[in-house]
């Protein structure tokens, strides 16, 4: 229920149309097109599942197959978006009143400062800069150390240490079901959750944990999630197994080599 609700609140605002998936993302009034157009329909029309919104428009017109307008009459409701070559597509959050806000709106102390200018709003993790969403993910020295440690597991090579960029990357490739697509989603969710939890804990005077302790907790959390996977052995899985230290207990199950041997 939580996943379906979250998905319904995420909207892709079209800029140049080069990043938003034509089929899997919600970028129009109808919703994700793959909810109605099947994979077989895409194959028969010779459309790639990786097409972006911009790929579906030529000479300011949709390039639907003629028979689609008969089979899927709702396609005629879709207006051709006006592209802006100087603006990238953006992931936004749809609130209960229908407003669209940036996906990065969290209650950090930079927003609280607007209400009370006399408080101490330094980052609880590093104590050197004002607390804010952009600082926390991942300009903060503490948070960046944790994130870079996780990136060493061959995650998001070349991506900046910025949560908005990371979320955009996941949004563009959220339909990937290979081992790295799954691990990437597990990792981002775990890192963000535990950094946010550590920040809140320090605000409320809970015993602080250092970067190494937090990295170990995050890795343990991800490993427990990986144990729920059923995978088949292939080159990508072998690379992931080497990087994360798990083995294929059988052709379908993941296992880790721990202090007490193999556990599944």
C-alpha positions as a Markdown table, in Angstrom:
| # | Residue | x | y | z |
|---|---|---|---|---|
| 1 | Unk | 0.0 | 0.0 | 0.0 |
| 2 | Unk | 2.8 | 2.4 | 0.9 |
| 3 | Unk | 4.7 | 1.7 | -2.3 |
| 4 | Unk | 1.6 | 2.2 | -4.5 |
| 5 | Unk | 0.7 | 5.4 | -2.7 |
| 6 | Unk | 4.2 | 6.8 | -3.1 |
| 7 | Unk | 4.3 | 5.9 | -6.8 |
| 8 | Unk | 1.0 | 7.7 | -7.3 |
| 9 | Unk | 2.4 | 10.9 | -5.7 |
| 10 | Unk | 5.6 | 11.0 | -7.9 |
| 11 | Unk | 5.2 | 13.0 | -11.1 |
| 12 | Unk | 7.7 | 13.7 | -13.8 |
| 13 | Unk | 7.7 | 17.3 | -15.1 |
| 14 | Unk | 8.8 | 17.4 | -18.7 |
| 15 | Unk | 11.6 | 19.7 | -19.6 |
| 16 | Unk | 13.6 | 18.5 | -22.6 |
| 17 | Unk | 11.9 | 15.1 | -22.5 |
| 18 | Unk | 15.2 | 13.2 | -22.6 |
| 19 | Unk | 15.2 | 11.6 | -19.1 |
| 20 | Unk | 11.6 | 10.6 | -18.5 |
| 21 | Unk | 10.5 | 7.0 | -19.5 |
| 22 | Unk | 7.7 | 7.2 | -22.1 |
| 23 | Unk | 6.2 | 4.0 | -20.7 |
| 24 | Unk | 7.1 | 3.6 | -17.0 |
| 25 | Unk | 6.9 | 7.1 | -15.5 |
| 26 | Unk | 3.9 | 9.2 | -14.7 |
| 27 | Unk | 4.3 | 12.3 | -16.8 |
| 28 | Unk | 0.8 | 12.9 | -18.2 |
| 29 | Unk | -2.9 | 13.1 | -17.0 |
| 30 | Unk | -3.5 | 9.4 | -17.8 |
| 31 | Unk | -0.7 | 7.9 | -15.8 |
| 32 | Unk | 2.2 | 5.5 | -16.7 |
| 33 | Unk | 1.4 | 4.2 | -20.2 |
| 34 | Unk | 2.6 | 0.7 | -19.4 |
| 35 | Unk | -0.5 | 0.4 | -17.1 |
| 36 | Unk | -2.5 | 0.2 | -20.3 |
| 37 | Unk | -0.1 | -0.6 | -23.2 |
| 38 | Unk | 1.3 | -4.1 | -22.7 |
| 39 | Unk | 4.9 | -5.3 | -23.4 |
| 40 | Unk | 3.5 | -7.3 | -26.3 |
| 41 | Unk | 2.0 | -4.1 | -27.8 |
| 42 | Unk | 5.4 | -2.5 | -27.6 |
| 43 | Unk | 7.0 | -5.4 | -29.2 |
| 44 | Unk | 4.5 | -5.6 | -32.0 |
| 45 | Unk | 4.9 | -1.8 | -32.7 |
| 46 | Unk | 8.7 | -2.2 | -32.6 |
| 47 | Unk | 8.9 | 0.3 | -29.7 |
| 48 | Unk | 11.8 | -0.1 | -27.3 |
| 49 | Unk | 10.9 | -0.2 | -23.6 |
| 50 | Unk | 13.7 | 2.3 | -23.1 |
| 51 | Unk | 12.2 | 5.1 | -25.1 |
| 52 | Unk | 12.0 | 8.5 | -23.6 |
| 53 | Unk | 9.1 | 10.9 | -24.0 |
| 54 | Unk | 11.1 | 13.0 | -26.6 |
| 55 | Unk | 11.5 | 9.8 | -28.7 |
| 56 | Unk | 7.7 | 9.6 | -29.3 |
| 57 | Unk | 7.4 | 13.0 | -31.0 |
| 58 | Unk | 8.4 | 14.0 | -34.5 |
| 59 | Unk | 7.5 | 17.3 | -36.1 |
| 60 | Unk | 5.5 | 18.2 | -33.1 |
| 61 | Unk | 3.3 | 15.1 | -33.5 |
| 62 | Unk | 3.0 | 11.8 | -31.7 |
| 63 | Unk | 4.4 | 8.8 | -33.6 |
| 64 | Unk | 1.7 | 6.3 | -32.5 |
| 65 | Unk | 1.0 | 3.4 | -34.8 |
| 66 | Unk | -2.3 | 4.1 | -36.6 |
| 67 | Unk | -4.1 | 1.1 | -35.1 |
| 68 | Unk | -3.2 | 2.3 | -31.5 |
| 69 | Unk | -5.5 | 5.3 | -31.9 |
| 70 | Unk | -8.4 | 2.9 | -32.4 |
| 71 | Unk | -7.3 | 0.4 | -29.8 |
| 72 | Unk | -6.3 | 3.0 | -27.2 |
| 73 | Unk | -8.6 | 6.0 | -27.9 |
| 74 | Unk | -7.4 | 7.7 | -24.7 |
| 75 | Unk | -4.1 | 8.4 | -26.5 |
| 76 | Unk | -5.9 | 11.2 | -28.4 |
| 77 | Unk | -6.3 | 13.0 | -25.0 |
| 78 | Unk | -2.6 | 13.4 | -24.7 |
| 79 | Unk | -1.3 | 16.8 | -25.6 |
| 80 | Unk | 2.1 | 17.0 | -27.2 |
| 81 | Unk | 4.4 | 18.5 | -24.5 |
| 82 | Unk | 6.3 | 21.7 | -25.2 |
| 83 | Unk | 9.9 | 20.9 | -24.8 |
| 84 | Unk | 12.5 | 23.2 | -23.3 |
| 85 | Unk | 16.0 | 22.3 | -24.5 |
| 86 | Unk | 17.5 | 24.4 | -21.6 |
| 87 | Unk | 15.6 | 22.6 | -18.8 |
| 88 | Unk | 16.0 | 18.9 | -17.7 |
| 89 | Unk | 13.1 | 16.7 | -16.8 |
| 90 | Unk | 12.3 | 17.0 | -13.0 |
| 91 | Unk | 10.8 | 14.6 | -10.5 |
| 92 | Unk | 8.2 | 16.3 | -8.3 |
| 93 | Unk | 5.9 | 15.3 | -5.5 |
| 94 | Unk | 2.1 | 15.7 | -5.8 |
| 95 | Unk | 0.6 | 16.8 | -2.5 |
| 96 | Unk | -3.0 | 16.1 | -1.3 |
| 97 | Unk | -4.3 | 19.3 | -2.8 |
| 98 | Unk | -2.8 | 18.6 | -6.2 |
| 99 | Unk | 0.2 | 20.9 | -5.9 |
| 100 | Unk | 3.5 | 19.8 | -7.3 |
| 101 | Unk | 6.6 | 20.5 | -5.2 |
| 102 | Unk | 10.2 | 19.5 | -5.4 |
| 103 | Unk | 10.9 | 16.0 | -4.3 |
| 104 | Unk | 13.5 | 17.2 | -1.8 |
| 105 | Unk | 11.1 | 18.9 | 0.7 |
| 106 | Unk | 12.0 | 17.5 | 4.2 |
| 107 | Unk | 11.7 | 19.2 | 7.6 |
| 108 | Unk | 15.4 | 20.2 | 8.1 |
| 109 | Unk | 16.4 | 23.0 | 10.4 |
| 110 | Unk | 17.0 | 25.5 | 7.5 |
| 111 | Unk | 13.2 | 25.6 | 7.2 |
| 112 | Unk | 12.7 | 25.8 | 11.0 |
| 113 | Unk | 15.0 | 28.8 | 10.9 |
| 114 | Unk | 12.3 | 30.8 | 9.2 |
| 115 | Unk | 10.1 | 30.4 | 12.2 |
| 116 | Unk | 12.7 | 30.9 | 15.0 |
| 117 | Unk | 15.9 | 32.8 | 14.1 |
| 118 | Unk | 17.4 | 32.5 | 17.6 |
| 119 | Unk | 17.9 | 28.7 | 17.8 |
| 120 | Unk | 21.0 | 26.6 | 17.1 |
| 121 | Unk | 20.5 | 25.0 | 13.7 |
| 122 | Unk | 24.0 | 23.6 | 13.0 |
| 123 | Unk | 24.1 | 20.2 | 11.4 |
| 124 | Unk | 23.8 | 17.6 | 14.2 |
| 125 | Unk | 26.2 | 15.3 | 12.3 |
| 126 | Unk | 29.2 | 17.5 | 11.6 |
| 127 | Unk | 28.4 | 20.7 | 13.6 |
| 128 | Unk | 30.2 | 22.9 | 11.0 |
| 129 | Unk | 27.4 | 24.0 | 8.7 |
| 130 | Unk | 23.7 | 25.0 | 8.9 |
| 131 | Unk | 21.4 | 22.0 | 8.7 |
| 132 | Unk | 19.6 | 21.6 | 5.4 |
| 133 | Unk | 18.4 | 18.9 | 3.0 |
| 134 | Unk | 21.1 | 19.5 | 0.4 |
| 135 | Unk | 23.8 | 19.6 | 3.2 |
| 136 | Unk | 22.6 | 16.4 | 4.8 |
| 137 | Unk | 22.5 | 14.5 | 1.5 |
| 138 | Unk | 25.5 | 14.5 | 1.0 |
| 139 | Unk | 27.5 | 17.7 | 1.5 |
| 140 | Unk | 27.9 | 16.9 | 5.2 |
| 141 | Unk | 31.4 | 15.4 | 5.9 |
| 142 | Unk | 29.8 | 12.7 | 8.1 |
| 143 | Unk | 27.1 | 11.8 | 5.6 |
| 144 | Unk | 29.4 | 12.0 | 2.6 |
| 145 | Unk | 31.8 | 9.6 | 4.2 |
| 146 | Unk | 29.0 | 7.1 | 4.8 |
| 147 | Unk | 27.7 | 7.5 | 1.2 |
| 148 | Unk | 31.2 | 7.2 | -0.4 |
| 149 | Unk | 31.9 | 4.0 | 1.6 |
| 150 | Unk | 28.7 | 2.5 | 0.1 |
| 151 | Unk | 29.6 | 3.8 | -3.4 |
| 152 | Unk | 32.8 | 1.7 | -3.2 |
| 153 | Unk | 30.5 | -1.3 | -3.6 |
| 154 | Unk | 30.4 | -0.3 | -7.3 |
| 155 | Unk | 27.3 | 1.9 | -7.0 |
| 156 | Unk | 26.6 | 4.8 | -9.2 |
| 157 | Unk | 30.0 | 5.3 | -10.6 |
| 158 | Unk | 30.4 | 8.9 | -11.9 |
| 159 | Unk | 27.2 | 10.2 | -10.1 |
| 160 | Unk | 27.5 | 13.3 | -8.0 |
| 161 | Unk | 27.0 | 13.1 | -4.2 |
| 162 | Unk | 23.6 | 14.8 | -4.4 |
| 163 | Unk | 20.4 | 13.1 | -3.5 |
| 164 | Unk | 18.3 | 14.9 | -6.1 |
| 165 | Unk | 20.6 | 13.5 | -8.8 |
| 166 | Unk | 20.5 | 10.1 | -7.2 |
| 167 | Unk | 16.7 | 10.0 | -7.0 |
| 168 | Unk | 16.5 | 11.2 | -10.7 |
| 169 | Unk | 18.8 | 8.4 | -11.7 |
| 170 | Unk | 16.6 | 5.8 | -9.8 |
| 171 | Unk | 13.5 | 7.3 | -11.4 |
| 172 | Unk | 15.0 | 7.0 | -14.9 |
| 173 | Unk | 15.9 | 3.3 | -14.3 |
| 174 | Unk | 13.4 | 2.2 | -11.7 |
| 175 | Unk | 12.1 | -0.5 | -14.0 |
| 176 | Unk | 15.4 | -2.3 | -14.0 |
| 177 | Unk | 15.1 | -5.7 | -12.3 |
| 178 | Unk | 18.7 | -6.9 | -12.7 |
| 179 | Unk | 20.8 | -7.5 | -9.5 |
| 180 | Unk | 22.4 | -4.1 | -9.6 |
| 181 | Unk | 19.1 | -2.2 | -10.1 |
| 182 | Unk | 17.8 | -4.0 | -7.0 |
| 183 | Unk | 21.0 | -3.4 | -4.9 |
| 184 | Unk | 21.1 | 0.3 | -5.9 |
| 185 | Unk | 17.5 | 0.8 | -4.6 |
| 186 | Unk | 18.2 | -1.1 | -1.4 |
| 187 | Unk | 21.3 | 0.9 | -0.8 |
| 188 | Unk | 19.9 | 4.4 | -1.4 |
| 189 | Unk | 16.9 | 3.7 | 0.8 |
| 190 | Unk | 19.1 | 2.3 | 3.6 |
| 191 | Unk | 21.6 | 5.1 | 3.5 |
| 192 | Unk | 19.0 | 7.9 | 3.5 |
| 193 | Unk | 17.0 | 6.2 | 6.3 |
| 194 | Unk | 19.9 | 5.6 | 8.6 |
| 195 | Unk | 21.5 | 9.0 | 8.1 |
| 196 | Unk | 18.2 | 10.7 | 8.8 |
| 197 | Unk | 17.7 | 8.4 | 11.8 |
| 198 | Unk | 21.2 | 9.3 | 13.1 |
| 199 | Unk | 20.5 | 13.0 | 12.6 |
| 200 | Unk | 17.2 | 12.8 | 14.5 |
| 201 | Unk | 18.8 | 10.7 | 17.3 |
| 202 | Unk | 21.5 | 13.3 | 17.9 |
| 203 | Unk | 18.9 | 16.1 | 18.0 |
| 204 | Unk | 17.1 | 14.2 | 20.8 |
| 205 | Unk | 20.4 | 13.4 | 22.7 |
| 206 | Unk | 20.7 | 9.7 | 21.8 |
| 207 | Unk | 24.2 | 8.2 | 21.9 |
| 208 | Unk | 26.0 | 9.1 | 18.6 |
| 209 | Unk | 27.4 | 6.6 | 16.3 |
| 210 | Unk | 30.5 | 7.2 | 14.2 |
| 211 | Unk | 30.7 | 6.7 | 10.4 |
| 212 | Unk | 32.1 | 3.2 | 10.5 |
| 213 | Unk | 29.4 | 2.0 | 12.9 |
| 214 | Unk | 26.7 | 3.4 | 10.6 |
| 215 | Unk | 28.2 | 1.9 | 7.5 |
| 216 | Unk | 28.3 | -1.5 | 9.2 |
| 217 | Unk | 24.6 | -1.1 | 10.2 |
| 218 | Unk | 23.7 | -0.1 | 6.7 |
| 219 | Unk | 25.6 | -3.1 | 5.1 |
| 220 | Unk | 23.9 | -5.5 | 7.6 |
| 221 | Unk | 20.5 | -4.1 | 6.7 |
| 222 | Unk | 21.1 | -4.5 | 2.9 |
| 223 | Unk | 22.5 | -8.0 | 3.4 |
| 224 | Unk | 19.3 | -9.0 | 5.2 |
| 225 | Unk | 17.3 | -7.7 | 2.3 |
| 226 | Unk | 19.5 | -9.5 | -0.2 |
| 227 | Unk | 18.8 | -12.7 | 1.6 |
| 228 | Unk | 15.2 | -12.4 | 0.4 |
| 229 | Unk | 16.2 | -12.5 | -3.3 |
| 230 | Unk | 15.8 | -15.4 | -5.7 |
| 231 | Unk | 18.5 | -15.0 | -8.3 |
| 232 | Unk | 20.0 | -17.0 | -11.2 |
| 233 | Unk | 23.7 | -17.1 | -11.7 |
| 234 | Unk | 25.0 | -14.8 | -14.4 |
| 235 | Unk | 27.9 | -12.4 | -14.9 |
| 236 | Unk | 26.2 | -9.5 | -13.1 |
| 237 | Unk | 25.3 | -11.6 | -10.1 |
| 238 | Unk | 28.9 | -12.9 | -9.9 |
| 239 | Unk | 30.2 | -9.4 | -9.9 |
| 240 | Unk | 27.7 | -8.4 | -7.2 |
| 241 | Unk | 28.5 | -11.5 | -5.2 |
| 242 | Unk | 32.2 | -10.6 | -5.2 |
| 243 | Unk | 31.5 | -7.0 | -4.2 |
| 244 | Unk | 29.1 | -7.8 | -1.5 |
| 245 | Unk | 30.6 | -11.1 | -0.2 |
| 246 | Unk | 27.6 | -13.3 | -0.9 |
| 247 | Unk | 27.6 | -16.7 | -2.6 |
| 248 | Unk | 24.9 | -18.6 | -4.6 |
| 249 | Unk | 23.7 | -21.2 | -2.1 |
| 250 | Unk | 21.7 | -22.7 | -4.9 |
| 251 | Unk | 20.8 | -21.6 | -8.4 |
| 252 | Unk | 18.1 | -19.5 | -6.9 |
| 253 | Unk | 19.2 | -18.4 | -3.4 |
| 254 | Unk | 21.7 | -15.9 | -2.0 |
| 255 | Unk | 23.8 | -16.7 | 1.0 |
| 256 | Unk | 26.5 | -14.9 | 3.0 |
| 257 | Unk | 29.7 | -16.2 | 4.5 |
| 258 | Unk | 29.8 | -15.0 | 8.0 |
| 259 | Unk | 31.6 | -15.8 | 11.2 |
| 260 | Unk | 29.5 | -18.9 | 11.8 |
| 261 | Unk | 29.6 | -20.1 | 8.2 |
| 262 | Unk | 26.9 | -19.9 | 5.5 |
| 263 | Unk | 23.5 | -18.5 | 6.4 |
| 264 | Unk | 20.4 | -18.1 | 4.2 |
